Amino acid sequence: MKLELHWRILIGLVLGIVLGYIFSLNNLAGADNPQIGIIELNHITWVGEVFLRLLKMIVIPVIMLSLISGISHLPVKNLGKIGLTTLLIFKGQMLFAAFFGLFFVNILRPGDHIDLHKVLDNGDPAEDIHFITDSSLGIADLLLSMIPSNIFEALSNGTLIQIIIFSIIIAVALVQVKDGKKVLDMLQVVLDAILKVTHWIMELAPYGVFALITKTVAVGGISSIAEYSYFMFTVVAALATMLLVFGSLAVHFFTDFTPLEFFGKMREVMLTAFSTSSSAATIPVNLKAMKQNFGVPNHIASFVIPLGATMSMNGAAIYEAIVTLFIAQAWLPEPLSIGKQIFVVFMVLLATFGTPGIPHGSLVTLAVVFQAVGLPLEAIGVILSIDRILDMARTMVNVSFDSISCLILNKYFGSQTITPEAAHLAEEAAHTPSNF
């Protein structure tokens, strides 16, 4: 019986730590390529490089096609008042969550406790670091730099912000033209094929983690793993504060329930989300809780909960903002300015819109953000090695805020009907795999 991906990743992590420790015993001088007998470290680490190259290869196609498909399927004109309000609540919460993640990572600064260059050894800290906000140009020039003068040049250079802008424009245009539906149907087929390739790449993740964590421990020693515990604490503390403090405040002021009632009645839903790490797998349990425990009518719950599973990712927004700033703190010689941190939030919000619904699909999102801000993709290997427990925690936060949004919408819009277009959108979302 084939093990699930996260178990295989865990096995690769453990084996990588063991082998890396054996290498480190022969690496008292801190060499970049220690060896055991005739076996050199680079005989193993190339597997990790292959995984990262494949991940980098798939980023641009995934983000382009996912954005075009996602935006073109949003019937904004026909969503109705409750549909538009739902989308605004979802995206407003994600925006707040991403900024809250930035606040937490700036206060605790987990990246200051490690030197990522000892682990990755990629040379000059300033090398290949190209923020779109690096220039001293004005706002007008900055906005102009976001618009591609040559889309093929942007694709060749991997200028993701320009590619994202182009994808949004194309998506809106295809909705407007007469035969645009035919093109969108073709692009959906291509997207399905790209997601299949992405799934194949993610099947290599256990081997990539094994190779990358072997290098981490071989070069930095076993203590290099323990150094990431403060990062994990930062993420868990931010997620817990978001849920227990801001979630409780939202329940108290905007619903008909107290925080104690809410968390008591949500116990089964939260445990399911935590154990499965899948928002989609939690949809049936959440729908049952909304209807039976909270008395939410079917037309509200069946719209908000499935839609939230794919479009409301507060935990993911917090996590990816913290990860990006954590790697920046550990990699860059100087702290990021406020402007660059806001750009990180902007990239996180755009990238999560086009994240593939596959196990550990957030890796693709992180690759998008890392490329956009110029951080080393190799750091993803370190993050992936400790991602499982954090994945469980952020999924629980995602699902809990879906439920809070459902209760808010029921209180203020429960008597209104859902338009057929909005109901269709929720039905499509319910059949879209989500792993946050």
Secondary structure by P-SEA (a helix, b strand, c coil): ccccaaaaaaaaaaaaaaaaaaaaaaccccccccccccccccccaaaaaaaaaaaaaaaaaaaaaaaaaaaaacccccccaaaaaaaaaaaaaaaaaaaaaaaaaaacccccccccccccccccccccccccccccccaaaaaaaaccccaaaaaaacaaaaaaaaaaaaaaaaacccaaaaaaaaaaaaaaaaaaaaaaaaaaaaaaaaaaaaaaaaaccccccccaaaaaaaaaaaaaaaacaaaaaaaaccccccaaaaaaaaaaaaaaaaaacccccaaaaaaaaacccccccaaaaacccccccccccaaaaaaaaaaaaaaaaacccccccaaaaaaaaaaaaaaaaccccccccaaaaaaaaaaaacccccaaaaaaaccaaaaaaaaaaaaaaaaaaaaaaaaccccccccaaaaaaaaaaaaccccc
